[in-house]
Amino acid sequence: MAYLQRVFDARLKEHLNAMGAVLIEGPKWCGKTTTAAQFARSVISLQNTDHREEYLATAATKPSFLLEGEVPRLIDEWQDAPMLWDAVRTKVDERGLPGQFILTGSNAVDENKIHHSGTGRISRMEMLPMSLWEYGESNGSISLMDMFDNPEKEVFAQSEQTMEKIIFSACRGGWPATLNLKDDKSKLLVATEYFKSVYKNDISRIDGVKRNQKLTRMILKSYARNISTLAKSTSILSDVTASDSIECSRNTYESYVEALEKLFVIMDIDAWCPAIRSKTVIQSRPKRAFCDPSITVAALGLNPEALMTQLKTFGFIFEQMCARDLRVYSAAHDGTLSYYRDRYGLEADLVLHLADGRYALIECKLGSREINDGAAHLLEIKRLVQEHNKTEKQVPLREPDLLIILTGGSMAYTRPDGVKVIPLACLKD
């Protein structure tokens, strides 16, 4: 099957033109190696069973030998031989040229196993599963960045995706492996197998610490039940241990969550706390999130048919899909996601910040009946920012550049109050 271009491709090219080496991190199966291979002129895979032992022995004694080859040279799953990090840094210094190496890995760097940060030599980039646009399920009629550049421009478009198709996309996830599969049952199985691999193998392989499979599965399941919420760690821990079938201390729980974060499975969303309310009013706990909505579905043992009758549950999963796609589309502009919620019930499901200071307040609503409430929330937050600025002259807050409601519906339009209503299946970078 021909390679499908990713939003990530353009960023990778830019970084290779500027830096001696690039590290691509992200959850396994998200397409890191396949994408990197499009740019590499030679490849060495530490997961190659025929040569793995030889590679590891060479890395331990003479790591520079593994770096010889046409450039950019791809070193896949480099973290299996962490000494390669310092060898790459040294080689980049010696050659003094950009685009020498591409490193890929499915877990975060263990800083204790490297001597140098790589700052100025090795650029770190994060890759995610495929967005709807990359998968071919968004028509891309509305560009996120074009909206930022032209905030007053009205939007109008139409999505061809039905609610059934949106639900299926969330259940299947953005895993590139599903592109080669013909039947829906097989496509759904990929996410299930990903979930199993995490709790059966990856959680222990990441740092060599043996972890309990059952406990890992129960933590992931509880996380899934609390997805897109501000559930406290203590609440999730209580949920995990409620059946008395397993014991877990707070420290143990936190160590498991940390491991899942290093695997890029858990990607919680931090709070946005502007000075428009008292600090005691604004919620500051992280919002629970996975890297892909399909993990939630797999952890809960759901399927598209079940979710068609559980749209309230799917609303939380839909927000996860929106978060994934927004992360993908905004990455070239160093986009970061947060959320706003206060104790008065005022909220923005997501706040998308760009590196240049621009930001969008975003609500994620499945159906049209919720749009008015979502718009009211966004407009009220904007009003509070404006009120704050009337008295704060020295450090005024920037007003939101965009007010957006992402929906599972079919029509994109701009409301008279300026709020843009956009089907997720119309959006691209």
N, C-alpha and C positions, 0 to 999 in steps of 0.2 A: 504494500500500500504506500502511495506517495506521502511524503512528509507534509503534515498540515502546519502552516506557519503559526507561531505563537507570538503574542504580544511581547513576550520576553526577548525574542530574537533581536529586535532593533537595539534594545538596551545592552544585550551581550556584545553585539558588534561594537557599540560605542565604548564599552569598558575595555575590550580587547585592543582597541585603537589607542587607548590612553594608558593602560596599566600593563605591567610586566606579566602578571598572572591574575586569573579570576577564579574565585571559589564560588561554585553554585551549590547552595544548600536548599533543603526543602524535604517534604515528605517523600518516602519511597513511592515508586510507581507514578510519580507526577510528570515524568518525561525528561528529567535532567540529562541523563546520558544520551538519549536520542537527540535532543536539541543541541547539546554540546558537540556531538559527532558531526553535525552539519557544518561546524566551523573548524573542527580539528583536522589536521593532516597526518597525525599518527596517534595511536591509542594504546594504552596499557590498562588493563582491567585487573584490579587486585582480587576480584571475585571469580576470575577464570580458574576453574578447578584444575585444569591441566598444568597450570604454571604458578598457582597461588603460593605454594611452599617455596619455590625458587624466588619468586618476587619478594616475599617477606624476608627470606634469608639475605637477599641482596640489599634490601632496604635497611636491614639491621647492620650490615657491614660496610656497604658502599652505595648509599642511596643515590648518589649522582649518576650512577650507571643507568638507573631507570629513567633518567631525564633526557637521555640522548635519543634524538629522533626528530623528524620534521615538525616544525612548529606552525600553529599552536599544537602542543602535545597534550592530549587528554589523559588524565590520570583518574580513573573511575574508582569510587569508594576509597579514596586516599586515606581516610581516617583509620583503616585497618593497619596502616603503617605510618603513624603520626610523625615519625622522624623525617618524612618526606617534606613536611611543611618548611622546616628550616633549610632543607636542601634546595627547595624551589626558591626560597627567598635569596639564598646565596647565589644561585645560578642567575636569577634575575638581575642582581647587582653586578655580576660579572659581565653579562651580555649588554646590559644597559639599553635594551630594546623592548618595546611593548609587544603584547600578544604572544608571549612565549608558552604559557601553560594555562590549561583549564583543569581545575580540580572539581570533582563532584562528590557529594556526600549526603547521606540520608539522616544524619544526626549532627547536632551542633558540635563545634570544635571543643575538645577537652583542653582548656587553656593550660592545664598542668603538664601536658605532654609536649608543649612547644616552648621554645626559648624566646622567640621573637613574635611580636604581634602581626608583623607583615604590613604594617601601616606604610602607605606610600608605594608598596610593591605589589600587594595582593588585594584586589578588590573583592568584597564579599557581597554576593547577590542572593536574594531569596526567590525561589520559584514555587509556584502553587499548582494544584490541579487545574485543568482547563476550564475556562469560563464558557458561558453559553455562546458567546461570539466566536471563540476559538473552535468550539465543537461544531459550529454550523447551525446552532439552534436559536441564535439571535440574528435578526436581519441586519443589525448594525446601522439602522437608519438614523440613530441619534448618537452623536459622539459626546462622551463625558467631557473631554477637554475642550471641545468646541463650545459647550455650554459655559464653561468657566471663562473662556475667552470672549464670549458674546452673551453675557448674562441677560440682556434685555431682549434677545431674539426669541420669538415665540417658537415653540416646538409643535409639530404635528406629524404623526406617523401612526402606523397600525401594525400590530404583531399578528402573525399567523398561528401562533402557538395557543392551544387550548389549555384549560386547567389540567386536564388529564396528562397532556404532554409535559407541562411544567412539573407536575408531581413525579412523573417517571424520570425526568432529568435529574431531579433532586435525589431520588432513590438510587439511580445509576451512578451519579457523581461525575466528576470531571477527569476520570482516569483514562489516559490515552489507550490503555490495553483494550478498552471496550470498543474502540473504533474498528477493530478487526473482526468483531463478532457479529453474527447475522441475526440471532434470535434474542428477544428481550430477556428471556430467562437467564441466558448465559451472561448478558451484560450486567444484570443485577447481581449475579454471583461474584463478580469481581470485587465489589465493595464488601461483601460478606467475607470473602477470603482475605481481603486486606485487614479487616477487623480481627479475624482470627490470628493472622500472622503477628499482629501487634501484641496481643496478650499472650500468645503461646511462645513466641520466639524473640521478637525485637526488643521487648521490654527488658530482657535479661542480657541480650547480646550487646546492647548499646555501650555498657561499661563493664561487662563481665560480672555484674552482681546478680546472683540468682534471685529472681522474684517470683512470687506465687501467681500462677496463671489465673486461678479463681478470683483472687483479690483484684488483680488487674482488670479482669472482665467486669467485676462488680463496680469498680471505680468508673470505668468507661460507661457502663450502663447507667449509673447514677448521674454522671455528667450529662449523658444524653437526656435523661429525664428533666434536667435543669438547664438545658441549652437555651441560650438567649435570655437568661434570667440573671439576677444578681445573687444567686444562692451563695450563702456563706460556706466556707470550707467545713465548718463544724456541722452544718446541715447535711452536706454531702457525705461526710464521714458517718454521721448518725444513720443515714440511709443505707450506707454500705454495711454497717454492723447491726442493722435492725433485726435481722433474722436469727441472730446468735449462732449462725453457722460458720462465722469467721471472725477473727479478732484483728483489729487494726488500730494502732496508736496514732496520735496526731502526727508525730515525726515520721512514722512509716508512710502514712497517707501522703504527706508532703513530698517525701522522697520519690514516691511513685508518680505523682503529678509532675515533678521536676523532670523525671525520665521521659514522660510522655511529651513534655514541652521540648526536650532535646531531640525527640523524634519528629517534631513538628506536627504531631497529631493534635495536641491541644494548643490553641492560639487565642487565648482570652483577650477581650477588648477592654482597655482601660477607660476610666471615667474622664470626661471633660468637665472641668470645674472652673468656669469663668466667674468673675466677681459680680454676678448679677443677683445672687442670693447669699444669705448667710452660709458660711462653710458648714454649719451644722445641719442645714437644710438639704444641701446637695449630696446625693449619693456618691460614694467614692470607691465602692467595691468593684472588682472587675466583673464584666459580663462574660458568662461562660460560653466558650465557642470552640469548635473544631476547625481543622483546615478545610474540610469539605462536608457538605450536608449529608452525604451518603453514610458517613460514619455514624451519625445519629440514628439513621434509619436501621443500619445493620445492628447497632448495639441494642436497640429496642425490639428487634425482631419483626419489624414492620415491612410492608410492601405497598406498591401503588394502590392496590385495591382497598386495603385497610385505610390508607390515608384519605381516600376519596370520601370516606364516611367520618373522618376525624380532622376536619379542616382547621379546627382550633389548634390542634397539635401541629398540623402542617404549617400554620402561620409562623411558629417558632423556627421550623426547619427552613422555611422560605427566607426568613431573615438571615440565616446562615449562608444561604446561596447568594443573597445580595451582598453580604460581607465579603465572601470569596471573590465575586466578580469585581467589586469595587477595588479590592486590593490589587487584583490583576491589572485593571485598567489605569490605575493611578500610580503604579510602581515607578514608571519612568519619571514621575515628578515627585518621587519620594513621599508618596501619599501614606498617611497613617490614619487608622480608624480609632475613634473613641465613641462614647455615647453620652447623652445628657439625661439625667433623671433627678427630680427632686421629690421631697416628701409631700408636696402638694399635688402630685400626679402629673406634673408637666414633664414631657419627655421628648427626646429625639432618639429614635432607635439607633441611629448611626450619625456620627459627625466625621466627615472626610476632610482632613487637613492636607494641604499641599505645602511643599517646602518653602514657597514664596509667601506664605501667610494666608493665602486664600482658603476659604473653607465652605463646605456645604452642610446644611442641616437636612437630614434624611429620615423619613419614616418609611417603613416597609409594610404595606397593606395588601393583602391578597385580593380583596374585592372592592367594589365601588362604594359599598355602604359605609366603609370605614374611612373613606378619603376625606370627608369633611372634618372629622375629628382630628385626623392626622395633620391637615392643613392648619387647623386652629392652634395645635400645639406649636408648630413651626413658627407661625406668625407671632404667637405670644412670646416665644424665646427671642425673636428678633426685636419685639417691642421692649423687652426687658433690657436688652443690650443698648438700645437707643436711650432708654430712661437712665441707665447707668452712666452713659456718656454725657448726659446733661450736667451731671455733678462732678464727674471725673474728667478734668481738663488735662492733667499731666500725662496720664497713661490711659487714653481711651481704648476701649475694645473695638476691634474691627467688626463691622456688621457682617452677617453672613452674605456671601456672594451668591449663593444659590439656596433655594428652598425646594426640595425634591421629595415626591412620594413615589417610591418604586412599587409597582403592582404586578400581580399575576394576570391582569386583564389584557385587553387588546388595543385600546386607544391611548395614544400619547397626545397631550395637549397642555396648553398653558392656561391656568385659571385666571379670572379677572383680578384676583389678589396677587398674582405673580408666581404662585406656587406651580411648579412643573410636575405634571402627572405622567409617569413614564413606565410602560411595561418593561420589566427586566429583559424580556426577549426582543427589545428594540435597541438595547444599549451596546456600545462598544467603547474602546479607549479614546 
